[in-house]
Amino acid sequence: MRCSILSNRSLLSLACAGWLCLLAIRFASAAEPKSAPTPEQLKFFEEKVRPVLATNCFKCHGEEKQKGDLRLDLHEALLTGGESGPAIVPGNPKESLLLDAVNYSSLEMPPDGKLSESEIEILTTWVKIGAPWPKEHGGAGPGLRKVRDKITAADREYWAFQPVRRAALPEVESDSWSRGPIDRFLLARQQQDQLQPAPEAERGTLIRRVSFDLTGLPPTASEIAEFQNDTSPDAYERLVDRLLARPQHGEQWARHWLDLVRYAESDGYKQDDYRPQAWRYRDYVIRSINQDKPYPQFIREQLAGDELEQQTPDALVATGYLRLGIYEYNQRDVKGQWSVILNDITDVTSDVFLGMGLSCARCHDHKFDPILQKDYFALQAFFTPIMQRDDVTICSPNERTEYQQKLAAWEMRGNDILKELAELERQPLKNAATSQLGRFPDDIVPILFKEAAERTPYEQQLYALAFRQAKEEQDKIDFTKKLTGEKKDRWIELKEQLKELGDRPQPLPTAMTVSDVGPQAPPTMVPGKPRLGEVLPAIPTVLCTVQNSTAQNNSEVTAAAPMPPASLAANSNSTGRRTALAQWMGNDDNPLTPRVLANRLWQHHFGKGLCESPSDFGRLGQPPSHPALLDWLAKDFVEQGWNWKYLHRQIVTSAAYRQVSHGPETAASAKADPFNRLLARMPVRRLSAEQIRDSSLAVAGELNLSSGGPAVDAAKARRSVYVKVRRNVRDPLLDVFDVADGLSTMPTRNVTTTPIQALLMINGPWMISRGKAATTVIRGQGIKELDQQVISLYVQILGREPDDGELSAAVKFLSKKNEGKETSLADLAHVLLNSNEFVYVD
């Protein structure tokens, strides 16, 4: 892909033209006749909309009760409405009374408290897209199943639930192209459609492609020259090995994982408080990928690192995975918030590790997939016992012992002073806690004022969540204002005496993590269905064999057998539930775990997975384009010790990965297979937001490659993975190029093209500064000749030399004077940074 040198005016004109084109497409789409809901729309309804309606509306407007003659659990009833008229007008939020009510614009529903902003936005989006509803309740939806009460043998024969088997390599005719099994599978499918794979890309394209894929950074001029001059037959393979060994590999692939687990360094919601210790989890992921940690170990540390017999700092930090969800610090409804937290953990865990969209089964048996409502809460039961912890120290045993000895010695010297200070501070601290805890709902307050020993495990969890607000208030206390008279004077005097003892030892570092509330788990119940009793932890029923289920015949399975907790160390204070879950997930025979991860790695190398819905292997997702290849990759991954880097190497050294992406050789496949599902050419891909920022800094000679540590502001020249990730306030450059928002799991990034992107790249001071810095590098090389400066700048920014036409045009551009101002090399650098060739990889 060659760049064009355009003026700012030309780029702006193109941007505006693109914007108008998008508007035209939008209005044209709105005018088209309405069709049946798409699978994506139905999934949005089941995962997002129905839970909001079920939780907040069905009690008063459902099957048993219809206040105001309004029923909201049937599509036809919504359209008909009640006493006030239709509840919704599909496609028209302004005319939809339901939205007026939840916004408290007219009626105020629900009456016991306004919905959260995110819930209102979900309902608004749903109405905007036409209020899709599954066919079962009067809407139009393909392939809908009736509510089920059992899982049949046929359900268990679905492709994703079958054991992973290594398929035999297919036969292909006159194969001089394949470099390994991956290519054989692809070529056999291409030959069925009479397609031929594209030839191998030239070396400059290959090194840029694989460098961005494996490290997220462009190759340097010296690296390009070294590779192009290496005539050995394994030059490319050795390049791949060098890239996989770099610390930047972990930084690149950690970002993909962080998207999945909705990593951020702030709470979200309106307050969006910063999380100063969140970065430790990010660094854990980077280290794990660079160490090529086996995937089952990676899973277990995140789900149950606190339950390992040898509790390492890494494992404790890893379990911070269970703390990554959004959190509303000042939420008084702790019961509701705790339920939201557990639901979020359940949803994300099933999406990320299993590729199963379980959230549709939260309110009812899944309408499309063989997943029972009880399955949802059986998975949640693994997490029901957790307690959020911010007091767990992250250090080695020797460091802890040394700290405890120093602290004990310091406290011994100031024992009397510390006791007296504690007594003076006791009442103000108690008053602050009492004031805060008394503001919670009436059904919560008695729990908060119980003696600790009298609280049930569930009540302990609610107390811990509520007391976080009391602790926040205690930490704000100014004792010089809360104490008066002699007490105030004595407190100040004691503080001065304390200073004379020397500095208190610096506290050991801590991390956001979890533990279990104790060896006894709180009960897990299906909301609104007490008759079902406690739900014990179990794997999804459809994944059970008949032998380990309650079914007595081979035709159907009606419920999953509870999974016994894992055996833990004798001194453990945990239930062992999460360890048992991690052991099952990381088992070699699990049909989902290896398929899901192998598909994710393929997705990020080829732009989309063999299964294009990487977090949904169910019927609402897409079936794999090459099921035998997906199984072959998954089986090979397991047999090689669940080794990430091995699988990366297998993929990027294939002939398929090395193909050209465009040109006359790809014309036939582009016509016959426009979406490139058969991969007879390499897809062109835009760089991610982080890659655009990082490569801009890299080619400008400014990028700081130091690793790890607390997050920094975006103004710092560190890699984007180390930039602060605030959910509500994102860096403008990253945000405009579709960075993950951290609000929900993101298996696939949006890739948009907007006028704002062009305007920010052209006129934004940040990108203009990178152009100026890039020329500093050129001048530092001592190059005087204008044409040589142009050649060096092209190599530095685009990874190649200019052709004759580009060189001539660039020299002419630099020699030109415009209104008395000389055009500078920085202007040329800025133009190259704005080219398609810079932000896309062939």
C-alpha positions in Angstrom: 0.0 0.0 0.0 1.6 3.3 -1.1 1.0 6.6 0.6 -0.1 9.8 -1.1 1.2 13.2 -0.2 -1.9 15.3 0.4 -2.3 18.8 1.7 -4.3 19.4 4.9 -7.1 20.8 2.8 -7.2 17.7 0.7 -7.4 15.4 3.7 -10.1 17.6 5.3 -12.1 17.4 2.1 -11.9 13.7 2.0 -12.9 13.5 5.7 -15.9 15.6 5.1 -16.9 13.6 2.1 -16.6 10.4 4.2 -18.8 12.0 6.9 -21.5 12.9 4.4 -21.3 9.4 2.8 -21.9 7.9 6.3 -24.9 10.1 6.8 -26.3 9.1 3.5 -25.9 5.5 4.3 -27.6 5.9 7.7 -30.6 7.7 6.2 -30.9 5.2 3.4 -30.8 2.4 6.0 -33.5 4.0 8.0 -35.7 4.2 5.0 -35.4 0.5 4.1 -38.3 -1.8 5.1 -37.9 -3.4 8.5 -36.6 -7.0 8.4 -36.4 -9.7 11.0 -34.0 -9.0 13.9 -30.4 -10.1 13.4 -28.8 -12.6 15.7 -26.7 -9.8 17.1 -29.8 -7.8 17.9 -31.5 -10.7 19.6 -28.3 -11.4 21.6 -28.3 -7.8 22.7 -31.9 -8.1 23.8 -31.3 -11.4 25.7 -28.1 -10.3 27.4 -28.8 -6.6 28.1 -32.5 -5.7 27.7 -34.4 -8.6 29.2 -32.4 -8.6 32.5 -33.3 -4.9 33.0 -37.0 -5.5 32.3 -37.1 -8.7 34.4 -35.3 -7.2 37.4 -37.2 -3.9 37.5 -40.5 -4.2 35.7 -42.0 -7.7 35.5 -43.0 -7.8 39.2 -45.7 -5.1 38.6 -46.1 -5.5 34.8 -45.7 -9.2 34.1 -47.7 -12.4 33.9 -49.2 -12.2 37.4 -49.8 -8.5 37.8 -50.5 -5.7 35.2 -50.6 -2.3 36.9 -52.2 0.3 34.7 -53.2 -2.5 32.4 -49.6 -2.6 31.2 -47.7 -5.8 30.6 -44.0 -5.7 29.7 -43.0 -9.3 29.4 -44.7 -9.8 26.0 -43.8 -7.9 22.8 -47.3 -7.5 21.6 -48.4 -6.1 25.0 -45.5 -3.6 24.9 -46.7 -2.3 21.5 -50.4 -2.2 22.6 -49.5 -0.6 26.0 -51.8 0.2 28.9 -54.0 3.0 30.1 -51.5 5.6 28.8 -51.0 4.1 25.4 -48.3 2.1 23.7 -45.2 1.6 25.9 -42.8 1.8 23.1 -42.7 3.0 19.5 -39.9 0.9 17.8 -37.2 3.2 16.3 -38.6 6.3 18.0 -37.3 6.8 21.6 -39.0 10.3 21.9 -42.4 8.8 21.4 -41.8 5.8 23.7 -43.6 6.2 27.1 -41.4 3.5 28.7 -38.4 5.7 28.2 -40.2 8.7 29.5 -41.0 6.8 32.6 -37.5 5.4 33.3 -36.0 8.9 32.7 -38.6 10.3 35.3 -39.8 12.7 32.6 -43.5 12.0 33.2 -44.3 8.9 35.2 -41.5 7.8 37.5 -40.8 4.1 37.0 -39.7 2.0 38.8 -41.2 3.9 41.8 -38.6 2.6 44.3 -35.7 4.3 42.5 -34.5 5.5 39.1 -32.6 3.0 36.9 -28.9 3.5 36.5 -27.7 5.6 33.5 -26.3 2.4 31.9 -29.7 0.6 32.2 -31.5 3.6 30.7 -29.0 3.7 27.8 -29.6 0.0 27.2 -33.4 0.5 26.9 -32.9 3.6 24.7 -30.6 1.7 22.3 -33.0 -1.2 22.2 -35.9 1.1 21.1 -33.6 2.9 18.6 -32.7 -0.3 16.8 -36.4 -1.3 16.5 -37.0 -3.0 19.8 -36.1 -6.5 18.6 -37.8 -9.4 20.4 -37.5 -13.2 20.0 -40.2 -14.9 18.0 -41.5 -16.8 20.9 -43.2 -13.7 22.3 -44.6 -12.3 19.1 -41.4 -10.8 17.6 -39.6 -12.1 14.5 -36.5 -14.2 15.2 -35.0 -17.1 13.4 -34.2 -20.4 15.1 -35.9 -19.7 18.4 -36.3 -22.5 20.9 -39.1 -22.9 23.4 -38.2 -22.6 27.1 -36.6 -25.9 28.0 -36.5 -27.9 31.1 -34.0 -30.6 29.9 -31.0 -31.0 27.8 -31.2 -33.6 25.1 -28.5 -35.8 23.6 -28.9 -33.9 20.4 -28.0 -30.7 22.2 -24.8 -32.2 23.4 -23.8 -33.1 19.9 -23.4 -29.4 19.0 -19.9 -28.8 17.5 -18.6 -26.7 20.4 -19.4 -29.3 23.0 -17.7 -32.2 21.2 -14.3 -33.4 22.3 -11.4 -31.7 20.6 -9.9 -34.2 18.1 -6.9 -33.9 15.8 -8.3 -34.3 12.4 -6.4 -36.1 9.7 -4.6 -33.7 7.3 -6.7 -33.3 4.1 -5.5 -34.4 0.7 -4.6 -31.6 -1.7 -3.6 -31.6 -5.3 -0.2 -30.5 -6.6 0.7 -28.7 -3.4 3.9 -26.6 -3.7 2.6 -23.9 -1.4 1.9 -25.4 2.1 4.5 -25.0 4.8 2.6 -27.0 7.4 -0.7 -28.4 8.5 -2.4 -25.0 8.7 -1.8 -24.4 5.0 -3.0 -27.9 4.1 -6.4 -27.3 5.7 -6.8 -23.9 4.1 -5.6 -25.0 0.7 -8.0 -28.0 0.6 -10.9 -25.6 1.2 -9.7 -23.1 -1.4 -9.4 -25.8 -4.0 -13.0 -26.8 -3.5 -13.9 -23.2 -4.7 -11.2 -23.3 -7.4 -9.1 -20.6 -5.6 -5.4 -20.3 -5.5 -3.5 -18.8 -2.6 -1.7 -15.5 -3.1 2.1 -15.4 -3.4 4.4 -14.5 -0.5 4.8 -10.9 0.4 8.1 -9.2 0.0 10.4 -9.0 3.0 9.7 -5.4 3.9 6.0 -6.1 4.2 6.6 -9.3 6.1 8.8 -7.8 8.8 6.4 -4.8 9.3 3.4 -7.2 9.5 4.9 -9.7 12.0 6.6 -7.0 14.1 3.3 -5.2 14.7 1.5 -8.6 15.3 4.1 -9.9 17.8 5.3 -6.7 19.5 2.8 -4.0 18.5 5.7 -1.8 17.2 7.2 -1.1 13.8 10.6 -2.5 12.9 13.5 -0.1 13.0 15.5 0.7 9.9 18.4 -1.5 11.1 16.1 -4.4 11.7 14.6 -4.1 8.2 18.1 -4.0 6.6 19.3 -7.0 8.7 16.3 -9.1 7.6 16.5 -8.1 4.0 20.2 -8.9 3.8 19.8 -12.3 5.6 20.0 -14.9 2.8 19.7 -17.9 5.1 16.6 -20.2 4.4 15.3 -19.8 8.0 15.8 -16.0 8.2 12.1 -15.4 8.7 11.7 -18.1 11.4 14.6 -16.7 13.3 13.1 -13.2 13.1 9.9 -14.6 14.6 11.8 -16.2 17.4 13.6 -12.9 18.2 10.3 -11.1 18.3 8.6 -13.7 20.5 11.6 -13.3 23.0 11.2 -9.6 23.4 9.5 -8.0 26.4 7.4 -6.0 24.0 5.6 -9.3 23.0 4.0 -9.5 26.4 3.0 -5.9 26.3 1.3 -6.3 22.9 -0.6 -9.5 23.7 -1.5 -8.4 27.2 -3.5 -5.7 25.7 -5.7 -8.2 23.9 -6.3 -10.0 27.2 -7.0 -6.8 29.1 -9.7 -6.0 26.5 -11.4 -9.3 27.3 -11.4 -8.9 31.1 -12.5 -5.2 30.9 -9.4 -3.9 32.6 -9.3 -0.3 33.7 -7.8 1.7 36.5 -11.0 3.5 37.7 -14.3 2.4 39.1 -16.7 3.6 36.4 -20.2 4.9 37.1 -20.4 8.6 37.7 -17.7 9.0 40.4 -15.1 6.9 38.5 -12.6 6.8 41.4 -9.0 5.9 40.5 -7.6 2.5 41.4 -4.0 3.1 42.3 -3.1 -0.6 42.6 -4.9 -1.9 39.5 -1.7 -1.7 37.4 -0.3 -4.8 39.3 -2.8 -7.0 37.5 -1.7 -5.5 34.1 1.9 -6.2 34.9 1.1 -9.8 35.9 -0.5 -10.4 32.5 2.5 -9.0 30.7 4.9 -11.1 32.8 2.8 -14.3 32.3 2.7 -13.9 28.5 6.4 -13.2 28.3 7.2 -16.2 30.5 4.9 -18.3 28.2 3.0 -19.5 31.3 0.9 -22.6 30.5 -2.7 -21.5 30.0 -4.2 -23.8 32.8 -1.8 -22.1 35.3 -2.8 -18.7 34.0 -6.4 -19.6 34.5 -5.9 -21.0 38.0 -3.9 -18.0 39.2 -6.7 -15.6 38.1 -9.6 -17.6 39.4 -8.1 -19.0 42.6 -4.5 -17.7 43.2 -5.4 -17.1 46.8 -6.2 -20.8 47.2 -2.8 -22.1 46.0 -0.8 -24.0 48.6 2.2 -21.7 47.9 0.7 -18.2 47.7 3.1 -16.3 45.5 2.8 -12.5 45.0 2.0 -13.1 41.3 -0.9 -15.5 42.1 -2.4 -13.1 44.6 -2.2 -10.2 42.1 -3.6 -12.5 39.4 -6.8 -13.1 41.4 -7.4 -9.4 41.0 -9.1 -10.5 37.9 -12.2 -10.9 40.1 -12.0 -7.2 41.0 -11.9 -5.7 37.5 -15.6 -5.0 37.2 -17.2 -1.5 37.5 -18.0 -0.5 41.1 -20.1 2.3 42.5 -18.3 3.4 45.7 -21.2 5.3 47.3 -24.0 2.9 46.4 -26.2 2.4 49.4 -28.0 -0.6 47.9 -25.3 -3.1 48.8 -27.5 -6.1 48.2 -28.2 -5.0 44.7 -24.6 -4.0 44.1 -23.3 -7.3 45.4 -25.7 -9.1 43.0 -24.5 -7.0 40.1 -20.9 -7.7 41.0 -21.5 -11.5 41.1 -23.5 -11.4 37.8 -20.7 -9.5 36.1 -18.1 -12.0 37.2 -20.2 -14.9 36.1 -20.9 -13.3 32.7 -17.3 -12.3 32.0 -15.9 -15.7 33.1 -18.2 -17.6 30.8 -17.5 -15.3 27.9 -13.7 -15.1 28.3 -12.7 -18.6 29.2 -15.5 -20.7 27.8 -16.9 -18.7 24.9 -20.4 -19.3 26.2 -22.9 -16.4 26.5 -24.4 -17.5 29.8 -25.9 -14.1 30.6 -29.1 -14.8 28.6 -29.8 -17.6 31.2 -29.8 -15.2 34.2 -33.5 -14.6 34.0 -34.7 -17.8 32.3 -33.5 -20.9 30.5 -31.6 -19.8 27.4 -33.9 -19.3 24.4 -31.3 -20.4 21.8 -28.6 -22.5 23.5 -29.0 -25.5 25.7 -28.2 -23.6 28.9 -30.5 -23.7 31.9 -31.2 -20.8 34.3 -29.9 -23.2 37.0 -26.7 -23.5 35.0 -26.1 -19.8 35.3 -26.3 -19.8 39.0 -24.4 -23.1 39.3 -21.5 -21.3 37.7 -22.1 -18.2 39.9 -22.0 -20.5 43.0 -18.2 -20.9 42.4 -17.8 -17.2 43.1 -20.5 -16.6 45.7 -18.1 -16.9 48.7 -15.6 -14.3 47.6 -14.7 -11.3 49.7 -13.0 -8.2 48.1 -9.6 -7.5 49.7 -7.4 -4.5 49.6 -5.2 -5.4 52.6 -3.3 -8.4 51.2 0.4 -7.6 51.0 2.4 -8.5 47.9 5.9 -9.5 48.9 8.2 -12.4 49.6 8.2 -14.2 52.9 11.6 -12.7 53.8 10.3 -9.2 53.0 7.3 -9.7 55.2 9.4 -11.0 58.1 11.8 -8.1 57.8 9.0 -5.6 57.7 7.2 -7.2 60.7 10.4 -7.1 62.8 11.0 -3.4 62.0 7.3 -2.5 62.7 7.3 -4.4 66.0 10.5 -2.6 67.1 9.0 0.8 66.1 5.7 0.1 67.9 7.6 -1.1 71.0 9.4 2.3 71.2 6.1 4.2 70.9 3.8 1.7 72.6 2.4 4.2 75.2 2.1 7.0 72.7 0.2 4.8 70.2 -2.2 3.5 72.8 -3.1 7.0 74.0 -3.5 8.2 70.4 -5.8 5.3 69.6 -8.0 6.1 72.6 -8.3 9.8 71.6 -9.2 8.8 68.0 -11.6 6.0 69.0 -14.7 8.0 69.4 -14.4 10.2 66.3 -13.7 7.1 64.2 -16.7 5.4 65.7 -18.9 8.4 65.1 -17.9 8.6 61.4 -18.6 4.9 60.9 -21.9 5.0 62.8 -23.0 8.0 60.8 -22.2 6.3 57.4 -23.6 2.9 58.3 -26.8 4.4 59.6 -27.6 5.8 56.1 -28.1 2.4 54.4 -31.6 0.9 53.7 -33.6 -0.3 56.6 -33.2 -3.9 55.8 -29.3 -3.5 55.8 -28.8 -1.4 58.9 -29.4 -4.1 61.5 -26.8 -6.3 59.7 -24.2 -3.6 59.9 -24.6 -3.1 63.6 -24.5 -6.8 64.5 -21.5 -8.2 66.3 -19.1 -9.7 63.8 -19.5 -13.2 65.2 -23.3 -13.1 64.8 -23.2 -12.3 61.0 -23.7 -15.1 58.5 -21.2 -15.4 55.7 -23.5 -13.4 53.4 -24.0 -10.7 56.0 -20.2 -10.5 56.3 -19.9 -9.8 52.6 -22.6 -7.1 52.8 -20.9 -5.5 55.8 -17.5 -5.5 54.1 -19.0 -3.7 51.0 -20.8 -1.2 53.2 -17.9 -0.5 55.5 -15.8 0.6 52.5 -17.9 3.8 52.6 -17.4 4.1 56.4 -13.7 3.7 56.0 -13.6 6.3 53.3 -15.2 8.7 55.7 -12.9 7.8 58.6 -9.8 8.4 56.4 -11.0 12.0 55.8 -11.1 12.9 59.5 -9.1 15.9 60.6 -8.6 15.2 64.3 -7.6 18.8 64.9 -11.2 19.7 64.1 -13.0 16.7 65.6 -11.1 17.0 69.0 -11.4 20.1 71.2 -9.8 21.5 74.3 -7.3 19.4 76.2 -7.9 16.4 73.9 -6.9 18.3 70.8 -3.8 19.7 72.5 -2.8 16.3 73.8 -3.3 14.7 70.3 -1.0 17.3 68.7 1.6 16.8 71.5 1.5 13.0 71.0 1.9 13.4 67.2 5.0 15.4 67.8 6.4 12.8 70.2 5.7 10.2 67.6 7.9 12.0 65.1 10.8 11.8 67.5 10.7 8.0 67.3 11.8 8.1 63.6 9.9 7.2 60.5 7.4 4.4 60.8 8.5 1.6 58.4 6.9 2.1 55.0 3.9 -0.3 54.5 4.3 -3.3 52.3 2.7 -3.0 48.9 -0.8 -4.3 48.6 -3.0 -5.4 45.6 -6.7 -5.5 44.7 -7.5 -9.1 45.2 -10.1 -11.5 46.8 -10.3 -14.3 49.3 -13.3 -16.4 50.3 -15.4 -15.2 53.2 -14.6 -18.5 55.0 -14.8 -22.2 54.5 -18.6 -22.0 54.5 -20.2 -20.5 51.4 -23.2 -18.3 51.5 -26.1 -19.9 49.7 -26.6 -19.3 45.9 -30.3 -18.9 45.1 -32.2 -18.3 41.8 -33.8 -14.9 42.3 -37.6 -15.1 42.7 -37.5 -18.9 42.8 -37.0 -19.9 46.5 -38.7 -23.3 45.7 -35.5 -24.4 43.8 -33.5 -24.1 47.0 -29.7 -23.6 47.2 -27.9 -24.0 43.9 -24.5 -25.8 44.3 -21.5 -25.2 42.0 -21.6 -27.2 38.9 -20.5 -27.1 35.3 -23.1 -26.3 32.6 -25.4 -29.3 32.2 -24.8 -29.7 28.5 -21.1 -30.3 29.2 -21.8 -33.1 31.6 -21.7 -36.7 30.5 -24.7 -38.8 31.5 -22.6 -40.6 34.0 -21.8 -37.5 36.0 -25.3 -36.0 35.8 -28.6 -36.9 37.5 -30.0 -38.3 34.3 -30.8 -42.0 34.2 -30.9 -42.5 30.5 -28.9 -41.5 27.4 -31.6 -39.4 25.8 -31.6 -36.4 28.0 -29.8 -34.7 30.9 -31.9 -32.8 33.3 -29.4 -31.3 35.7 -25.7 -31.1 36.3 -24.2 -32.9 39.4 -22.7 -30.5 41.9 -18.9 -30.3 41.6 -17.1 -31.1 44.8 -14.7 -28.4 46.0 -11.0 -28.9 45.5 -8.9 -30.1 48.4 -6.9 -27.2 49.9 -4.2 -26.9 52.5 -5.4 -27.7 56.1 -4.9 -24.1 57.2 -6.9 -22.7 54.3 -9.9 -20.5 55.1 -11.5 -21.0 51.6 -14.2 -23.2 50.2 -12.0 -24.6 47.4 -14.8 -23.9 44.9 -12.8 -21.6 42.6 -9.9 -24.0 42.5 -12.2 -26.8 41.4 -13.6 -24.6 38.6 -10.1 -23.7 37.4 -9.0 -27.3 37.4 -12.0 -28.2 35.2 -11.4 -25.3 32.9 -7.8 -26.1 32.4 -8.3 -29.8 31.9 -7.0 -31.3 28.7 -10.4 -32.8 27.9 -12.4 -29.6 28.2 -13.8 -29.0 24.8 -14.2 -25.2 25.0 -11.1 -23.8 26.7 -8.5 -24.7 24.1 -10.8 -24.0 21.2 -11.6 -20.5 22.5 -8.0 -19.5 23.1 -6.7 -20.9 19.8 -9.5 -19.0 18.0 -8.5 -15.8 19.8 -4.9 -16.1 18.8 -5.9 -16.7 15.2 -8.3 -13.8 15.3 -5.6 -11.3 16.2 -3.2 -12.5 13.5 -5.8 -12.7 10.7 -8.2 -9.9 11.8 -11.0 -12.4 12.6 -11.3 -15.8 14.1 -12.0 -19.1 12.4 -15.1 -18.7 14.5 -16.0 -15.0 13.9 -17.8 -14.6 17.3 -14.8 -15.3 19.5 -16.7 -15.1 22.8 -19.9 -16.8 21.7 -19.6 -20.4 20.4 -23.3 -20.8 20.7 -26.1 -20.6 18.1 -26.2 -16.8 18.2 -22.6 -16.8 17.2 -21.0 -17.9 13.9 -20.0 -21.5 13.2 -16.3 -21.9 12.4 -15.3 -21.5 8.7 -12.7 -24.3 9.1 -13.8 -26.5 12.0 -11.2 -29.2 11.4 -8.4 -26.6 11.4 -9.7 -25.0 14.6 -9.7 -28.4 16.3 -6.3 -29.2 14.9 -4.9 -25.9 16.4 -6.6 -26.5 19.8 -5.4 -30.1 20.1 -1.9 -29.1 19.1 -2.0 -26.3 21.6 -2.9 -28.7 24.4 -0.4 -31.4 23.4 2.4 -28.8 23.3 1.7 -28.0 27.0 -0.8 -25.2 26.4 2.1 -23.1 25.0 1.1 -19.7 23.7 4.3 -18.8 21.9 4.4 -22.2 20.2 0.9 -21.5 18.8 1.9 -18.0 17.7 4.9 -19.4 15.9 2.8 -22.1 14.1 0.4 -19.4 12.8 2.9 -16.6 11.8 5.3 -19.0 10.0 2.5 -20.5 7.9 2.3 -19.7 4.2 -1.1 -18.3 4.7 0.2 -15.6 7.0 2.9 -14.7 4.6 0.6 -14.0 1.6 0.4 -10.6 -0.1 -2.7 -8.7 0.8 -3.5 -6.8 -2.4 -2.4 -6.6 -6.0 -3.2 -8.4 -9.3 -2.5 -11.8 -7.7 -5.5 -11.3 -5.3 -8.1 -10.1 -7.9 -9.6 -13.6 -8.4 -10.0 -14.4 -4.7 -11.3 -10.9 -4.0 -14.1 -11.3 -6.5 -15.0 -14.9 -5.5 -14.6 -14.5 -1.8 -15.0 -10.7 -1.0 -15.1 -11.3 2.8 -11.9 -13.5 2.6 -13.3 -16.3 4.7 -11.2 -18.8 2.7 -8.0 -16.7 3.3 -6.6 -16.9 -0.2 -4.9 -13.5 0.6 -3.8 -11.7 3.7 -6.3 -9.1 5.0 -5.2 -5.5 5.3 -5.7 -4.3 8.8 -5.7 -0.9 10.5 -3.4 -0.5 13.5 -5.1 -0.5 16.9 -5.3 2.8 18.8 -2.3 1.8 20.9 -0.2 0.8 17.9 -0.9 4.2 16.2 0.2 6.1 19.3 3.2 3.8 20.1 4.5 3.7 16.5 4.2 7.5 16.3 6.5 7.8 19.3 8.8 5.1 18.0 9.4 6.6 14.6 9.9 10.0 16.3 12.7 8.4 18.4 10.8 9.3 21.6 9.4 6.0 22.8 10.4 5.0 26.3 10.5 1.2 26.4 10.9 0.8 30.2 8.6 -1.9 31.5 6.0 -2.1 34.3 5.1 0.1 37.2 2.2 2.5 38.0 0.3 3.9 35.1 1.3 7.2 33.6 -0.5 10.1 31.9 -0.8 10.0 28.2 1.6 12.9 27.8 4.4 10.6 28.9 6.3 8.8 26.0 5.7 5.3 27.4 3.9 2.5 25.6 0.1 2.9 25.6 -0.4 -0.3 27.7 1.1 1.7 30.6 -1.1 4.8 30.1 -3.8 5.4 32.7 -7.1 3.7 31.7 -9.9 5.7 33.1 -13.4 4.4 32.1 -15.1 7.8 31.8 -12.2 9.9 30.6 -10.0 8.4 27.9 -7.0 9.9 26.0 -8.4 11.7 22.9 -6.1 10.0 20.4 -6.7 6.5 21.8 -10.4 7.1 22.1 -11.0 8.3 18.6 -9.3 5.1 17.2 -11.6 2.8 19.1 -9.7 2.0 22.3 -11.5 -0.4 24.7 -13.6 1.5 27.2 -13.2 -1.1 30.1 -16.9 -1.1 30.8 -17.5 -4.6 29.5 -15.6 -7.5 27.9 -14.5 -6.6 24.4 -13.5 -9.6 22.3 -13.3 -7.6 19.1 -12.4 -4.0 18.8 -14.6 -1.7 16.7 -12.7 -0.3 13.6 -14.3 2.9 12.6 -13.5 5.6 10.0 -14.6 9.0 11.1 -13.8 12.7 10.2 -12.6 13.3 13.8 -9.8 10.8 13.2 -8.6 12.7 10.2 -8.9 16.1 11.9 -7.0 14.9 15.0 -4.2 13.4 12.9 -4.0 16.5 10.7 -4.4 19.3 13.2 -3.8 17.7 16.6 -0.8 19.2 18.4 0.3 15.7 19.6 0.8 14.3 16.0 2.3 17.6 14.8 4.9 17.3 17.6 5.7 13.7 16.5 6.5 15.0 13.0 8.9 17.6 14.4 10.6 15.0 16.6 11.0 12.6 13.6 13.1 15.2 11.8 15.4 15.6 14.8 16.3 12.0 14.4 17.2 12.6 10.7 19.3 15.6 11.4 21.0 13.7 14.3 22.3 11.3 11.6 24.2 14.1 10.0 22.5 13.7 6.6 22.8 16.9 4.6 21.5 16.1 1.1 17.8 16.7 0.6 17.1 13.5 -1.3 18.9 11.4 1.3 16.9 13.1 4.1 13.7 12.1 2.3 14.8 8.5 1.8 15.8 8.2 5.5 12.5 9.8 6.6 10.5 7.3 4.5 12.4 4.3 5.9 12.0 5.7 9.4 8.3 6.3 9.2 7.0 3.8 6.6 9.7 1.1 6.7 10.6 1.5 3.0 12.4 3.7 0.6 10.3 6.0 -1.7 9.9 5.2 -5.3 11.3 7.6 -7.9 8.0 9.4 -8.2 7.6 9.9 -4.5 11.2 11.0 -4.1 10.9 13.6 -6.8 7.6 14.9 -5.4 9.0 15.1 -1.9 12.1 16.9 -2.9 9.9 19.4 -4.9 7.6 19.7 -1.9 10.6 20.6 0.4 12.0 23.1 -2.1 8.7 24.9 -2.4 8.1 28.2 -0.6 4.5 29.0 0.3 3.6 32.6 1.1 7.2 33.4 2.1 7.4 30.4 4.5 9.8 27.5 3.6 8.2 24.1 3.7 10.1 22.0 6.3 11.1 18.4 6.7 8.7 18.3 9.6 5.8 19.0 7.3 6.8 16.1 5.2 7.1 13.9 8.3 3.6 15.0 9.3 2.2 14.1 5.9 3.7 10.6 6.1 2.3 10.1 9.6 -1.1 11.0 8.1 -0.9 8.5 5.3 -2.9 5.3 5.1 0.4 3.4 4.8 1.4 4.5 8.3 -1.9 3.5 10.0 -2.6 0.3 8.1 -0.5 -2.9 7.9 -0.5 -5.0 4.7 
